[in-house]
Amino acid sequence: MAALCLFIAGMAIAAERPSFDPKLGAQLSLERELVDTSGRKLTLGETLGGRPALVIFGYDKCPNLCGVTQQAVASDLKKTSLRPADYRALFISIDPDDTSADAAAARDDIASAAGPAGLSAWRFLTSSESAGAALANEAGITFDRRQGIDQFVHPIAVIALTPSGRISQVLPALTFTPRDLQLALVEASANKLGSIADHIFLFCAGFDSSKGQYTPVVWAALKVASLATVLGLAATLLWQMRGRAR
């Protein structure tokens, strides 16, 4: 009986466990209405304003990875060669209880890491009508609110959006580099941003989901080709040795 109870409890916990299953190409609803730090209502489409964006879903009072991820993204974006006016960095709250004042406080916390110019690209957004949570669900993110500790259990990542609101890439939290953020924005912009070197690199590179980073496909292909050559030579040698033995 005790084993059965433990099994049922385990099943219940698994059923509540947040999921993270973003699909490249998935469309987020541009008409969902959000609220910025000044209390102004804007749709996601208006917030993007025709620009590619990096999006983080979380909540403003998060005591764990949300603030750390914001700081890392803000700091790394400052190290890229992209102009902040050409992209957006969005933090969208999944907590309907978060207010514009909470969003403004979270924005102020990254001001030093982002720098004055970089901070101009950021938008901290809330929604008392759960528009942020709905957008997170559209992006393949679910979460669980733990009432006892008044916290959310949720996955966190950096999602690159095209100007039309489609997911173009997903970067796992805290594994990215400044180059990864830059390439994700360049890719999301359909190469309208970035340098010729960025475009060439993307042409010859792919995103390694196991590492959460952009990796030159040419190098990977050369490694595969080298391995195939070695295996081919070994097979040929073995065949010749068997032929002589006969």
N, C-alpha and C positions, 0 to 999 in steps of 0.2 A: 504493500500500500504506500509506504514512504517513497519507494522508487517511482511509483505511478504519479504521486504528487509532484515530485521533482521534475518528472518529464513534462507534466502539464504546465508547471511554472516556467520551465525552459521554453516551451512552445509559445507561451504568452509573451515572454520577453522578446523572443525572436520575431513575433508578429508585430511588436511595437517598435522594433529596431528601425531607425531611419534608413532610407535607401538613397543611393546616389547612382543614377543611371542616365546621365545626359546623352542626348543623341545629336551628333553633328548634323547640322541642317535643320534642326527643330526650330520652329517659329514661335517667338514670344509675342504675346498680344500687345501691339503698339498702342491700343486704345485704353489700356489699364491706367487708371488715374492714381498718381502718387503725390506726395506733399514734400516740398523741399524745406530747407532749414529756415526759410523766411515765412513759411506757412502757405506759400503759393501752391496751387494745384496745377500739376502738369501731367500729361500722358507720357508713357514711356517713349513714344515717338517724338514728342516735343522735346523731351529731355535729351534724346540722342541728337536731335537737330541735324540729321544727315551725316553724322560722324560715326566711325567705329568706336567700340567701347570695350573696356574690361569691367566685368560685373562680379561683385562679391555679394552673396546672400548670407545674412546673419542677423544679429540684433545688437542694438546700440549699448545695451547694458551687459553684454557678454563678458564674463570674467576670464574667458579662455582664449581661443585662437582668433577670434574676430579682430581684436585690436592688433594682435601680432601680425596677422596677414595684411591688414591695412597699412601698418607701418612699413612692412617689407615691400609691398607694392609701391607705396609712395616714394620710398627711398630708391628703389630700383628704376622707377620711371624717370626719376630725376637724372639718372645716369645714362639714359638713352639720348639719341640725337633727334627725337621727334619733338615737334612743337606742341605744347599742351593745348593750344587753340585748335589743333587738328583732331583731337580725340576726346573721349570722355572716360572717366573712371567713376563707376557707380557703386555705392554701397546701399543695398536695398534691404530694409528691415523686414523680417518675417513676423515680427511681433506687433500685433495691432495696438498694443499699449504704449509702444514707443512714440514719443512726441517730436515735434520740430525742435524743441529745446534739447532733447536727448541727441538728436541728429547733429545739432550745432555743436554740442559738447564733443561728440565723437570726431567731427571735422576739425575742431580746434586741437584735438589730441595729435593729429597727424601733420599739423601746420609746419612744425619744424622739420620733419622728415621730408615733406613734399617741397618745401620752399614756396615763396610767394607765387612764382609763375606756375609751378606744378599744381598748387592747391586750386588754381582757377579751373582745372580740368575736372575736379572732383564734384560729385553730387551725392549728398547723403539724403536718402529718401525714406519716408515712412508712409503708412496708410492705416487709418483706424478701421477701414473696411476690408482689411486683409488682402489688398491687391498685391502686396509684396509676397505674401505666402502663396498666392495663386500663381504669380510669375515663377517662383521657385519650383512649384509643382510642374509647371510647363517645361522648366529646364531639367526635370528629372530628379529633383531634390525633394525628399520628404523629411519631416522632423517630428520630434516628440517633445511635448511640453511637460516637464516634470513639476507638478504643482507643489510638491513638498519642499523643493529647493528653489522654486520660481526661476527655473532655467530651462533653456531649450537644449536638447541633444540633437545635433545636426551635423551633416558633413559640410566641409568648406573647401572651396576651390576658387580659382579665377577663371571666369568664363569670358571668352572673346566673342563679341557680337558684331555682326555686320551693321551698317547704317540702317538696314531694313529690319533689324531685330532677329536675325537668324544666328544660331550658334555655329561659329566657324572653328573654334578650338576650345579645349578645356585643359587648364594647367593645374595640376594638383598643388595644394597649398604648400608653400615653403620649399618646394623643390626647384622653382623657376629661378632664372638669372635675368639680369637686365636685358640681355639679348633675346631671351625667350619672350619677354613681354613686348619688346619692340617687334619681333617677327610676328607675334600673334596679332598685333594691331595692323601691321603691314598686310598680312594675309587677309584679315577681316576687311580691310579697305580695298581689296582686289588690286593690290599693288599701287594704289593712288598715293599712299604714303611711303616713306622710306627712300633709301638711296638705291642706286643701281646695284651696289654690292649686296644690299638686302634682297633685291629681286633675284639676283643670280643665285644667292645662297638658298632661297626658298625653292628655286627651280631645281637645284641639285640636292635638296634636303627633304627630310620627312620628319614627322613628329613621332618620337619614340615614347609610346604610352607607358612602357615599363619603367622609364626613367623620368617621364614627365618633362622632357626637353626636346628641342629640335636637334636632330642629328643628321649629318650629311649622308644622304642615301648613297652617293657615289662611293664613299668610303666603305659603307656597309656592303655594297655590291661587290667591291673589290675583295673584301674579306671572304664573302661567299664564293666568289669566283676562284680565289686562291685555294680555299678548302676543297672546292670541287676538283681543281686541278690535282691537288695532292691525293685525293681519294681515287681519281682516275688513274694516276700513275701507279698508285699502290695496287689497284685492281689489275692493271696491265702487267705489272711485275709478277704478281701472284699467278696470273694465267700463264705467263711464260715459264715460270718455275715448274708449274704442274705439267706443262707440255714437255719440258726436258726430262722430268722424272719418268715419264712414260717411255 
